Amino acid sequence: MTANLRFDQIRLPEECEALRREVRAFLADEIAAGTFDPQQPGHGDSHSHEFSRRVGAKGWIGMTWPKSYGGQERTFLERFVVTEEFRVANAPVRLHFVADRQSGPILLKYAPEHVKMDILPRICRGEVCFVIGMSEPNSGSDLFAAKTKATKTDGGWLINGTKIWTSNAHIADYMIGLFRTSPSTKENRRHGLTQFLVDMKTPGINVNPVIQMTGQHDFNEVVFEDAFVPDDYMLGEIDGAWKQATSELAYERSGPERFLETFYVLVALIEALGPKPDLRSAEGLGRLTAQLHTLRRMSVSVAGMLQAGKEPSVEGSIVKDLGTAWEQKLPGRVRELAAFIESEATNRATLEEQLAFATTIAPKLTIQGGTTEVLRGIIARGLGLR
Ligand SMILES: Cc1cc2nc3c(=O)[nH]c(=O)nc-3n(C[C@H](O)[C@H](O)[C@H](O)COP(=O)(O)OP(=O)(O)OC[C@H]3O[C@@H](n4cnc5c(N)ncnc54)[C@H](O)[C@@H]3O)c2cc1C
């Protein structure tokens, strides 16, 4: 292993288990009250204003942030537990999740004080939805080719251009967008991009739906026509956002949500196999569980490194690559193991329904948050291989 790659051996401490019990009790109450159905595929992709507010009231949004901004000053390992439990339960976290995971940390680092004081407590209360404005029609993986322009004007900037695949833009309050403020240079093709906070209610912003193959409306095209962004919504260094966007991706890529999006098919398989599975199924299930356990150890390790103030972008990319490849194959593996389950077995019908949904969403798993090929390029560079 090279010095550039390191997975610290981290175990979740005891306080995390106490928190896990608390989160499970909260989720059980929500399920009993009918807020969401953990068996319903796709529920983890839905949103509920009331649910997000109740999660905020528990102190589980922005939980690692300073108390002065509404946070709880808890650890990344505790945040890991909350994320894991919510994802496993298929809870509707869509409204607050992006803000909690990556937009809030960007504002914490780069926004002016009055903007932080205005927005971060609202995120912590589960009141606002953030989206990521990076991809464009002709610059998906190649972020540094972004063309959407921010042009200086009196007191701010005028934005013109189009972002695409913008998850949740139709329900969003704010975007953190990557816009071109100068041309790239010969020496540095990454130069010339700046990050901005954008209020999605600004005149000149149009959100057009892009419907997925499941029929769900998750992502969008966002068109900017002379949309005004004030000076104090400029984040960090002018023309130097490539550094900021790269560190943002370490938060985006390594969490347990990256390999638990279709976890429900594994649970449904266990229920359909019953307490005495045949040897072949038991072996297959054991193999899947061991692989999942390894992924989880790696993801916990990245959370621990974030807690220690490190920037584990290569390790995060490895977790995302291995995790999404594993998850993409999961529906196929579950289908093979389920082949001999009697049609009248308990939960057989639910398993079929869940498998159908998980199979339809599987292609996107290795694209969202950075494609497999791009991640492997980052890993190779981190290992000094290119
Ligand atoms: C469900 C979903 C939600 C998303 N949400 C958002 C969002 O909220 N905000 C946002 O900004 N983006 C979002 N994206 C975009 C996503 O993060 C990807 O970056 C983007 O889809 C990839 O760009 P592209 O589709 O233009 O493909 P391209 O970049 O054109 O890639 C096409 C193919 O070429 C390969 N390729 C590209 N460059 C290289 C290279 N250098 N080396 C080797 N192979 C390469 C890719 O791996 C891929 O197989 C989302 C995508 C999905 C699927």
The ligand as a Gaussian input file, in Angstrom:
#p B3LYP/6-31G(d) Opt

LIG

0 1
 C      -29.385000       9.997000     -10.480000
 C      -28.389000      11.072000     -10.784000
 C      -28.398000      12.227000     -10.045000
 C      -27.483000      13.245000     -10.320000
 N      -27.565000      14.399000      -9.596000
 C      -26.729000      15.422000      -9.906000
 C      -26.855000      16.667000      -9.206000
 O      -27.693000      16.827000      -8.326000
 N      -26.043000      17.684000      -9.572000
 C      -25.094000      17.545000     -10.537000
 O      -24.367000      18.497000     -10.787000
 N      -24.948000      16.366000     -11.204000
 C      -25.743000      15.315000     -10.908000
 N      -25.617000      14.126000     -11.582000
 C      -24.552000      14.001000     -12.612000
 C      -23.483000      12.965000     -12.243000
 O      -22.861000      13.361000     -11.049000
 C      -22.401000      12.681000     -13.308000
 O      -21.298000      13.470000     -13.106000
 C      -22.818000      12.916000     -14.670000
 O      -24.025000      12.257000     -14.972000
 C      -21.758000      12.375000     -15.635000
 O      -21.812000      13.199000     -16.765000
 P      -22.508000      12.840000     -18.166000
 O      -23.818000      12.177000     -17.863000
 O      -22.460000      14.084000     -18.960000
 O      -21.554000      11.727000     -18.777000
 P      -20.120000      11.962000     -19.407000
 O      -19.280000      12.761000     -18.483000
 O      -20.272000      12.447000     -20.805000
 O      -19.561000      10.476000     -19.426000
 C      -19.986000       9.522000     -20.394000
 C      -19.127000       8.275000     -20.219000
 O      -17.732000       8.605000     -20.451000
 C      -16.931000       8.222000     -19.342000
 N      -15.873000       9.217000     -19.108000
 C      -16.015000      10.558000     -19.000000
 N      -14.821000      11.158000     -18.748000
 C      -13.906000      10.154000     -18.672000
 C      -12.503000      10.126000     -18.427000
 N      -11.811000      11.235000     -18.171000
 N      -11.882000       8.915000     -18.404000
 C      -12.568000       7.759000     -18.634000
 N      -13.915000       7.743000     -18.908000
 C      -14.577000       8.911000     -18.906000
 C      -17.891000       8.207000     -18.155000
 O      -17.427000       7.336000     -17.138000
 C      -19.180000       7.698000     -18.810000
 O      -19.171000       6.288000     -18.867000
 C      -26.518000      13.089000     -11.351000
 C      -26.504000      11.911000     -12.100000
 C      -27.419000      10.915000     -11.828000
 C      -27.379000       9.660000     -12.658000

